[in-house]
Amino acid sequence: MKKLLLFSYLIIMFASLSAFNEMADTVVCTVYNAVPEQTNSDPEHTAFMFKLDLNNPYKHRIIAVSRDLLKKYPKGTKVYIDGTRYDGIYTVMDKMNKRYTNRIDILINGDMPIGKWDYVKIIKIK
């Protein structure tokens, strides 16, 4: 009986994972800090004019998306990110420079480790 329950659980788990992968987009993910060198001359605001707490910008759980992804993930969209050091739920509140495509950027604090991940899953939370 235990084997049957375990087998059933594994089937459900893999079915859920398969559905997740079908609904998710695969993107490149990097991180950025709220500083003029990585944003613009007004690092206190995102491109959508969301006001940041510069002492702890990560608390907002914000991502920027490349402009090609804005149709599917417009301003205010809640998303789940998987495949980075910073996996979790974020809100789209910034957009990236037009030179980037198929990419997201996670806003982090200056004292947090940087990173780049090539095969990250992003999915819209309904």
Number of C-alpha atoms within 10 A of each C-alpha: 6 7 8 9 10 11 12 11 12 12 12 12 12 11 12 12 11 12 11 14 14 10 12 18 16 18 21 19 24 19 20 18 21 24 14 11 10 11 17 13 10 12 17 17 18 20 17 13 11 13 14 17 13 16 10 12 18 19 13 16 17 24 29 29 26 20 20 15 17 16 8 10 21 16 18 13 16 20 21 15 24 17 17 18 11 15 14 13 17 23 21 22 25 25 22 20 12 9 7 14 15 14 19 25 21 26 22 22 18 16 7 10 10 14 13 13 13 13 14 20 21 26 20 17 11 6
